[in-house]
Amino acid sequence: MMLSPKKTHIAIVGSGPIGLYTAILLKDKYGGSIDVTVLDSRVNSYERPGIIAKQAVQIINSSFKSREIPEIYVPDSKGEPENSVFIGDLQRVLLESAKSYGVNLVDKSFAELEKNQIKTKEGLTLTCDLLIDCSGENRSVARFTAEKFGGDSTFGIQRIAENPIKNHFIAYVQMDEENSGRCKILDLKTRDPLVYAKTMEDLQQKYGWKEFADPEMVISKWTTKGEGARYCFYFEIPEKIAREDSSVQEAYLKDLLLLKTGQSIAFTREEGRLKFLPFDVDPKYVPDPVNTKNYAIPVVLCGDALMSPEYRFGTGVANGVRCATGLVNSIHITPLELSVHKGKFATETDHIVQGHLKEVRDSYQSKRNQLSDRNLLEAYSMYQKAFTQAKEAGGKAVEDLAKVEHGLFTLADRFKKSADEKFRAAMEKKRLGQHFKPELEKAELFYKSALEIYENYTPNYQVLTELHVEKSKIYSNLAKVFFNTGGIKETIRHAEVALETAIKYKVPTVIKSAAVTLETAYKKILSDYETDFPNDKYLEKIDLNKKLATIATKYLEKDATPYLKEIEKFGQKVIEVQEAMKQRMSDLKIDTKEKDSSLDKGL
């Protein structure tokens, strides 16, 4: 009697597009020699909202075609952006394909893994020879493994990069034709400055938005003729909005639309668990996604569990499909064994993973730079125009003017902080022997912008000591900028203003800092004089040493004796020069008399 070969059991946690796609490829490759089970409590739910680029479907069909798997048809979303499909439609079509291949679909949730046995939250136990975690960013299996084995787990979950704004929101809403017609995002330069500034102040003061940049927003739209439109808004939010109730979240979205369109727009939000939802975007990845250490079976991560998507890129499913293809190519099954070739999996997916990591890191660094650079300058331009608008409107716009002035006062502080960062970065580059002038130039621009606001756009804040304290710090830092760019005259001018202001408003740190800068600048001039005019410029040298002596005794608690000695030395030099000049004048007079006498005698 012949024994039937042992069947290999593969379990996949997660019934999203990547989990289902992986299941189909495995069943196609190994047929009846394997059982594939997909575990997910929502395995038969197609309610997941959101759209993805049609490119993902094209990649799937290209893979299917090369394996002679029937291609899938996913209808176009018929919305904006074009060439997109609903992710729920893709999941539904893949689910039907998986069923046709005999994939087992179990509506249970993963709870734990012991040796080669999976236990679900509902009490079901399954035995498997390979477990694939396609549970998305939940990383159900990876997190369980990390908690169970701690430092001995090979699933080290790492952050890809620090997202400058982590809190995001997705909102599905509907509008009538009139409101939909007004829902047009305007370029910043075409917006009404006063509406912009007032609304930005509302976002900051009412909701806790901390930036002067617009919260980023991505819009998808589906129009039904004669019935208005359906929208999906994906946008950034302040942290506190994530904890507020839906009425406050709706109010924030309305104000955000006012900021971006200049129009008050009415909408009705759609009902549904995932249709009006705050969430965090903090992408992570797992450098070693194949675990053959902790269990009796291999455990592998794929899709979003391997690396989190950045939803604004729209590449999550496409990248997941490519990685899943690489995984299936790396799995080897015979009647006697199952193995996952880690090296082959890495070779097939490394360029995808590294490309995604670089794109995320570059994007976040660019965002961080914009928040502290271009966005501040753009906001300043709009606030300046808004200030002029409100001022010209007179009495009827008193509240508006106060609102704009408050924003400008806050913006000046942001300029100063950004300039401080740029100055520190420049000094670090200088220390390392790197090119540092561009950073100093930006610091100069931002310090000057802050000063301009304090001096020209905040009339009602001039009584605040805080304002003048900040001005003294800015003048002091500008003096350092000019010293490092070779502008000694500007260094001294700004340091003197800083010192004068700091003395008046009692800012000891600035008094000392400005005094040190002046001391350094005066010494630099003295050094240049000694090099270029070793036997000249004595009066100038005396004057500089007098200033150094004053700074030393009055502000730096230093001994002024060295400077006093220099004053005495150069004073003696002046006397010597004067005596020499007198002697020369005397000699000149005698010589002139002798010449006159010879002329009187004639020939």
Buried (B, 14 or more C-beta within 10 A) or exposed (E): EEEEEEEBBBBBBBBBBBBBBBBBBBBBBBEEBBBBBBBBBBBEBBEBBBBBBBBBBBBBBEBBEEEEBEEBEBEBBEBBEEEBBBBBBBBBBBBEBBEEBEBBBBBBBBBBBEEBBBBBEEEEEBEBBBBBBBBBBBBBBBBBBBEBBEEEBBBEBEEBBEBBBBBBBBBBBBBEEEBBEBBEEBEBEEBBBBBBBBBBBBBBEEBBBEBBBBBEBBBBBBBEEEEBBBBBBBBBBBBEBBEBEEEBBBBBBBBBBBBBBBBEBEBEBBEEEEBBBBBEBBBBBBBEBBBBBBBEBBBBBBBBBBBBBBBEBBBBBBBBBBBBBBBBBBBEBEEEEBEBBBEBBBEBBEEBBEEBBEBBBEBBEEBBEBBBBEBBEBBBEBBBBBBBBBBEEEEEBEEBBEBBBBBBBBBBBBBBBBBBBBBEBBBEBBEEEEEBEEBBBBBBBBBBBBBBBBEEBBEEBEEEEEBBBBBBBBBBBBBBBBBBBEBBEBBBBBBBBBBBBBBEBEBEEBBBBBBBBBBBBBEBBBEEBEEEEEEEBBEBBBBBBBBBBBBBBEBBEBEBEEBBEBBEBBBEBBEEBEEEEEEEEEEEEEEEEEEEEEEEEEE
